[in-house]
Amino acid sequence: MSDIDSDAPVPDLSEPLRRAIGERYLTYALSTIMHRALPDARDGLKPVHRRILYAMRELRLGSGGGFRKSAKISGDVMGNYHPHGDAAIYDAMARLAQDFAVRYPLVDGQGNFGNIDGDNPAAPRYTEARMTAAAEALLEGLNEDAVDYRPNYDGTLSEPIVLPAAFPNLLANGASGIAVGMATNIPPHNIGELVGACLHLIKTPDARDETLLQYVPGPDFPTGGVIVEPKENIAEAYRTGRGAFRLRAKWETEDLGRGQWQVVVTEIPYQVQKSKLIEKIAELIQTKKVPILADVRDESADDIRIVLEPRSKNVDPDVLMGTLFRNSDLEVRFSMNMNVLIDGRTPKVCSLKEVLRAFLDHRREVLQRRSQHRLDKIDHRLEVLEGFILAFLNLDRVIDIIRYDDDPKSGLMYEDWSKDHPRATSEADYIPPRVPASPQPEDAELTEVQAEAILNMRLRSLRRLEEMELRRERDELMAERADLEALLADEDLQWARIADQLRETRKQFGKDYARGHRLTQFAEATEVEDVPLEAMIDREPITVVCSQMGWIRALKGHVALDTKLKFKDGDGPRFIFHAETTDRLLVFGSNGRFYTLSAANLPGGRGMGEPVRLMVDLPNEAEILRLFIHDPQRKLLLASSAGDGFVVPEAEVAAQTRAGKQALNVKGDVRAKVCKPVDGDHVAVVGENRKVLVFPVTELPEMARGKGVRLQKYKDGGLSDATTFNLADGLSWKDPAGRTRTETQIEEWISKRASAGRMAPRGFPRDNTFT
C-alpha cells in the first residue's frame, strides 16, 4: 500500500513550476545579453574579446614585441578568464586579425587567419599572434586604476570590467550578435571621422544629430565599396539607431581595344564571401538569367579583381552592372541596429549621439580615475622625498641610528631632528632617540613610509648632489600635483584634456595609419531600367530547328527550310523557321503554359542541340504544341481539347522565369489543343466528330488567363482544331494531296458560338485539321 494518503489534496505545482522555469530562462537570457551577444558602449567589446586582449597584455604581446602561438593565447584565455570552448575563443581572436572583417584589427596575426573567400583559419597550433597598436590604445591606462576589476570565474585572478578605450571602438570596428529576444548589428566607421564628431560634441554638448553627420557621413567598411543610400535615410538611421545601407561593389571599365571592353570589380560589399559571389554570378550565366553576361573570372591576388565579360560589345556597362546589382551580392543591404549595453548592464537602441556621449562620459571617468591615481602616487612620492631631504640634512645622525640603534625604524621616526647631536665614534658615544612609552602617530616626526624608504635607500644614493636632485624632483611633483588638482576640480579642463587626447588618437590612427583613410565611398544610386534584350545583342539571322523529341538548336543564317538535317536516332524535324538573334521565342505546352526562350541563347547548330526541358521547367508529361517568334502586338487564339477557349494578347504571355506563365487553365484529362494567331474576323472550329462550326471572333472574350468559354458543343469526343479567317476570303484547308482548298460558300456552317455545328464540307481532311 502506498505511503501517500489517497484522500490528501494533490498540491498544485503548475504555478511554482512556471515561476521556476521563468526565473531560470530570464537568468539565461540576461547572461546571454550581457556576457555574450551585446557589446559594451564604452569600449565596444564583448567579454570574450576583452578577455583575449587582456590575456595578451598579461603575456606581454605588445605590437613591438614577439609573436606567441595562438594555442597558448586561447589556452590562457580559457583557463584564466573565459571558461568556454577553445574553438570559440580562437574563432573570435582570428576575426580580430582579419583586415577584411575588422576595420581596425586588434590582433596582428602571423600565419593563415582565413581570407575573404571564406576559407577558415589554420589550426591554432600553426598560427601566431600579438596585439596591434589599436589594441594597445584600448588597454592604455589599465595600470593606472582607470577601470574597475572583478574576480574571474574561479576567484583566483581579476579581470577588467571594461577597457579604458582611447577611441570609440564600438563604432570604429562595429559589432554583431544575436541575444534572446534582441540583436545588434553595428557597421564599422572611420576613426578620424568619429574623433571629429566627438570633438564637436565636447564643444557643443547639445549638438543635433544632423550636425554630427557632417563629421560621420556614414559607415566605412574594411572592404570598401560604394554606399548608395539616400542621405535622408542615413540621417534617419543614425537618429533612431535603426536603418539600412545599400552597399555596392566598386567597379570600372577596362578598354581592350577594337571596341571590346570588360568590367573589373575591385571592391566587393562587406561580409560577402568572394568565392560564393563568383559562384552566384556563374550560376546566373549558366541559367541565362543575365543573358548579356558571357563570363566571369577571378583574377584576384592580394587585391580584389573580378573580371566580367559582356556577351556583346554593344551592351551598356551600366545596364550590365545594374542587372547584376539586382540579381547578385554585388549589391547588399546592411541592416543597422545599434542595440548596446549603454552602461554595461542596460540594453538600449541608441542613436549616434547617444553612443558617442556614452564613450565621452567613459573617457571622462577614465581621466578622473587616472588623474586621481597619479595624484595618489605623487603624494606618496612627495612623502618619501620629504623624508629623504630630512635624512640628507641630518645624514650623520641617520647613519648613527642605523648603525647603533636596536630598532632603527622607530629611531628614525621618533628622533628629534631639531636638536644637533654630535657624531658617535662608537656605540658607547651613541645617544639613542627618545621613544615615548606609548608611541602615538603625532609623536613621530617621520612617517613609517618615510622611515622605511630611508632604510631601503642605497648607499650609492648618498651623493653630495643628491639633495639638489631631490628638491628639484619635489618641486616638479608639486607643480604637477597642482595641475592635477586643478584638473579634477574643473570640468572644462577635463574636457579640454580629453579633446587633446582624442586629437592625439586621430593623429595616430588617421590618414597616416595603415588604411586610416576612408575606404567606402558615397554615390547616388543610378537605377538602370530594363533595356530590351535585342538592343544589346548583335542582330544576326538564324534558323531555329526543334525536333519531335524537343531538341532545339539555331543554325547560322537563313537556311532553306527544306534542307535535310541530322537528328538523333528515332527523332525527326518538328519546327523549323527563320528568326534573328534579337528575337524571343514562345513555347506553348499542352499544359496550357507559355515559356519564353531567347534566340541569342540557343545552342549552336553544329551538334544536335539541347532539350528544351533543360532550358525551361516544362514537365515531362507535357507536349510542345507550338514554337514561334514572339510578337507583342499580336493576339492568340487558345483552345483546349474540351472545346473551351478565348483570345489572349501575346504581350501577356511572355514569361521572365524558367517556370513560364500559365494562360489556359486545364484540369484532369483536358489538354491544351490550339494556339494560333488571330488573323481574321471569324473562328472556325472542328470537332473529333468532324462537325464544323463558324462564328465571329467578337463572340470570344479577350483575357490574360482562364478556362475560356465554350467554342463548340459535343456529345462525344472533343475539339480537334480551330483557326481564324476572314469571312470574305473564305475558309481554307489542305487536302490530302497537300493542295490548299478554299470554300467561300460557308453560310450553312455559320451559327452561334457553342453550337454543335454541321458535318465538314466535302474534301475536308480526314485528320480533322485546317492546316
Steps between C-alpha positions, in 0.01 A plus 500: 500500500632847416626729775313790340152562637263467206257741669762775535464789253743499210718812515481738203852502361422679174556854630829430683628311196405786271670746730812285526529456126440871446766603750757262354426606144527867592833427667620329184371784284674760715824305487481475122424868458770629734778246463479375145293686241493876565812718515571765761450851368808622687769283341296331226606150609328183608648310795681245283679772301583696815644190663706414193663843498556498876658154487730611218600799711579271791716296260679824400407462133535866408500628144878544510577164656506141387221266399361209705317191386127551473448177692684651797290817487165323468606256772580781742174676422302181556688396815511839670203705388261341248386146596356413160618303197845577367364488143261788573782700655734437208230588247438830681872576511547408134224739398674783684801437272309503169537835327204417275272440801625764746557862403788544747638154585576452869713188449809479280493149359786304354397203289174401335216688670248440221419707194218686331408188302360352821783255575543425870816590694764237556505307827620707799817292528610633160430871547652770719368833618568819691312823562481793261547866588121540496464228765765668716304825473195319641707369793685823576453596865429159654805541728367834621172386659305625198223239531356260754603136523300196601601146600527249220271198483683304774609794715872441461568797271338830409399645164388846387128561472559738210808632319607867507460525117687797354265507197129412445561138407130413494448711189854465364489121468126439529340196657236235436324249719173322568371482856170380645227715353739763369793540262763754404669585173728804491707590191864613529598864462807716447688601818596840364136582429385366837758712683381806309144430615620449859688831498190677372290332769748616767479855370122489452343241735148565368602458136230373265526159340505655153807705594692188602441361151723774365785318676374141466329480158452124527669164560851427378523130421837318496430361152416842357211509259256778417204603717203602285249564777330843488633748756160545663480125569849501649409794725185322618694181573755681716228698676296192597774238520324282245524501123674348201767593249514391136859404429627429150823363360747744350565439131660653195505437127820385328542574130639199311525675162300454179184592683533212747481562875457323831389593850745459790362489856766627743301513825214280615240567770573436868449144631460357148719196434673542167484132407124480558449826314676362192307174527174696502601706195606181319161349580331806351699445182420129487127550558495790252340732756746769392530425127716806430783357717728249330763405760640575844860449611676540831841659444546606863836486675548708813240739364154441357472464123187336362472524119155504336483449124190621311342286234520783250691824471166672439397439861495810718730452806254681729219272386715193557598605851147613581374154410768334712426731793140376495584133462819444705682605815689768312244711683391418854295671766677538834246532779605716796365441850703685763380295795775522764559483874498873559634482858634149495169356620199650319427412136386798299465590132708817482543778250841608375503787750413273794778255415759777470375656823538167682858475373585857602352453847710187536812689389431766761468239773823339380674839506378571852608161630841516330552852630403399853728198476786721389420744779519222757832388355633857517388537863677177587814609321495847659473337840804288420692799362436705815648216700802476269566872524480491879735202499754684283489802729570271796705238328743433786219449751319266257817294460542477876143384550528237229839387628442484871125498576325171575184620323622742234152542351351629827817697562464684173132567560531641855833679481489872579662636189491856629788424743855469389665178615873444468618215281555181701840341460395182676192333637583640841484857369166441321200679652182306422189695399234559760208269417178561700374216710182489301595631156229699327500600132515868593818436699684387187683753285549247216223277377536128475511528120782755520696295751462187291615685187808636681592154621460359149706778341816386323837618619586624153219752536689682776668737255568866555267609217216266593335760721473739205347226287249420769395861536468536123284185479287626789442834333403331171260268677346787692436683174350186343289447809361849475410439136324174587304660782393776264405240240287298741327814622416647158269319255604725212865407549404134498319531167790698358740221605271237346488702178882510491514123552251447218706718267803287580294189425388647168860584416605143582218318316413760238606525139862402571393176668477185287162521322414797720346692210133452407451180303126508425380766260157653444301531180145537381322183398466516124212263438522363147174399338472164332614543143356266236731211434503567130657842565809332649552208266641506148217441257586197290281260298452145629290199420324344799463121491306298756462123472205280585669401825548863599869557416555858388789675322573808292676483164691807384333688219169435331531144380248365249211353698500181289867429572562151632636510854642236730306387805546237768388147427125476520462877486399735218413861419204668668547878473733689269480873424713807439568743784759746628721501809302792645172305493327339792334164444181373661448134584138394564455172683203268526477604866377843385817680608723728292879496532738762362838435338760745379610428145848629585538233770407201285775238455690505172410291201816289483360235732155368567414787734361477854164386636254784553414344835851590627444865413151536650300309760280313253360186668580164343132420448441827311542511123632794297208619290639815344837674463500842336651850506349731760310800364366724782254670264324176406209312657469124536209259490529241776277191527495179699404148404175549695395769251560804724703798388559874488718769344815615684732792415840356425668767715329344804652154461873585480669351809807626684584180687564136422165407650317677219156660519167317520243620243248222427375321809457125450407227746488121503523344155440832322801626305579817313434440132519822297727804503475707181526869414171682458497592128145568392152589616354150543592182686469151350488203734497131414437221747610143506149421371593690176240767562605854408376819662571859392424809710636856535817561698317768697307226680821392674618685811846652517679409824849436636426168671212266556305201381317694230151456364340214307595510131301197376257253651584126492315188597802279460867583459637851507665775300733402219615836356411866476615793289409858406435645153335784314147411399534689174804292400337166585614206716815318383651160578743258342373191325676162528716591200636808682313747281323798659126502448276796579127483564320834472143373529502421873175663611356164610785454753459846652312492830528623853794410721454178698278345232555143382580599139454298182697231324815620331490597130586246235874453466580606858814322635443172681728610786250774582754785482504823302875505437 
